Amino acid sequence: MELVIKKILYATDLSKNSAYAFQYAMDYSEKHDAQIVILHVYEKLRWADMTELEDNLQIAGQMKAGLKNKENTAKNIRERLGKFCEKIRKDDPSCTFNVDKIEVCEGYPANTILEKADEFDCDLIVMGTHGKGRIAHAFLGSVAEKVLQRSRRPVFIIPLPEEDTELSYLN
């Protein structure tokens, strides 16, 4: 059976070191002539997170302003990721990876990564993990671990280095 990879979902948390995992997505994109979907999911705000609701009108106003901020935030993240891809191409003109789309959305990260992999019919998921240790995994879990446990697609989990890499979304 031949492994066919035509679309790769690269999930990023936008940390400096997550660019390290993107190198793996680029490599598979080049080797398999596959497109990359770059995905960033920011946490969905839960009512339970709002501990002291003093004035419902004030909260409603903040939420309305928040919706506008979410749109601006998503736009800014898309632009930053686009510049990051351009920088890689400029630094290495032989690089032939193909970014199909940059998706930024709100949700629960593990769930949303799996939903978007289905929606975009991705053949592979690539993501980094910070590896916070056994105790943190036992109590908190991680997005990477949840995706790995629930995915019906191959998932490449790339351990991220502790020190900053040369590639960065923030440059």
N, C-alpha and C positions, 0 to 999 in steps of 0.2 A: 504494500500500500504506500503510495507516494503522498508525502505531506504537502498539502496545498495551502499556502498562506497568501491571501490576496488583500486582506485588510487587517491592520493591527490597531488595537486600542491601547494607547499609551496614557495611563492615568498618572497625574502629577499632583503633588501637594504644594508645588511652587517653592519648595525649599531649595537652597543653593545646591545641595548635593543631589537633588532629584534629576538634575541635568545628566548626572552619571548614568542613570537608568535609561535616559533618552538615547544615549549612545547605543545601547542594545537594540532599542526599537529601530533606530536608523540602520543598524547593521542588518537586521532581519528584513527591513524594507528593501535594502539594496540587493540582498541575496535572493529574495523571492519576488522582486519587482512588485512589492505590495505597497498599498497606500497606508498612511498613518492617520488615525483620528486621535487628536490630542484632547484629553478630557481633564478638566479641573472641576471638582465638586466642592462647594463650600457648604458647611453644616446648616441644616435647616433649623430655624429658630423654633424652639418649643415653648409653649405657654408655661410649662413647668419650670423653665429656666428664668422666668420673670418672677422673682420672689416677692417683691412688694409692689402690688398694683394700687397706687394711691389714687390716681385720677385717670379714669377711663378715657376721658377726652384727650388728655395729654398723651396717653399711650397710643390712641388712635392717630393722633397727629404725627407721632414719632414713627409709627408703622407706615403711614402714607409717605413720609419723607424717606423711610427705609427702602420702599419699593423703587423710588427714583434712584437712590444710592446703589441698589442692587444692579440696576441696569447699567449705571456708570461703572461700577466695579467690574461687571462682566465684560464690558467694552474695553476697559483698561487692561484686564488680564489677557483678553484676546490679542490686543495690540502688543503687549509685552511678549507673549508667546510667539507672535508673528515676527517680531524683531529678533528674538532669540534664534528662530529658524533661519532668518536672513543672515545673521551673524555667522552661524555654522557654515552656511553655503559660501559666504565671503571668505572665511578662514580656510575652507577646503573646497575649492571649485570642483574637484572630482567627485564630491559627495552627491549621490543621486537619489536620496530619499525623497518621497513624495507625500507631502501633507495634504490629505483630502479635506479635512476640516478641523477647526478648533472650536470645541464645545465647552462652555462654562455654564454651570447650572447649580441650583440650590437643591439639596436633598441630603439623605443619609448616604455617606460616601460608598460603602460596600454595596448597598442596594442599587444605587444609581449607576455605579460602574457596571454591574451585571445587566441592568436594564438597557444601558446605552450599548453595551456589547451586543445584545440581542437586536436592538433597534437598527444599528448600523451593520449588522451581519458580519461581525468581526470574527476572524479565525484564531486570533491570539490576543491575550492581554499581557501587557508588560507594565510592571510597576515596581517602585523601590520600596524598601522597608528600612526603618531606622533601627530595628533590632534592639528594643529596649530591655531585653532580658526575659528570663523565664517567669519571674514573679509578675512583671507587668503583663505578660501575655496571659498568665493564669487568671488574673483578676480583671484586666481591662480588655484583653484581646487586641487585635489590630485590624485595620481595614484590610491589609494584605492577607492576613490569616482568614478573615471572613470571606473574602473573595475566593481564595483558594479552596476553602471548604465547600462553597456553594456553586462554583462555576462548572459548567458542562463543556467548557473550552479549555485548551491549554493555557496555563498562567505561568509566566516567568516572573519570579520574585527576585529582584536584584538587591543584594545587601548594599546599602549606601555607605560610603566611607565616612569616617568621623570628621576628617579635616575637609575644608572647602576644596572643591575641584576647580579647575580653571574655567570650566563652562558654568555660566550662571544666568538665571533669568533676570537677575538684578543689575547686570552690567548695561 
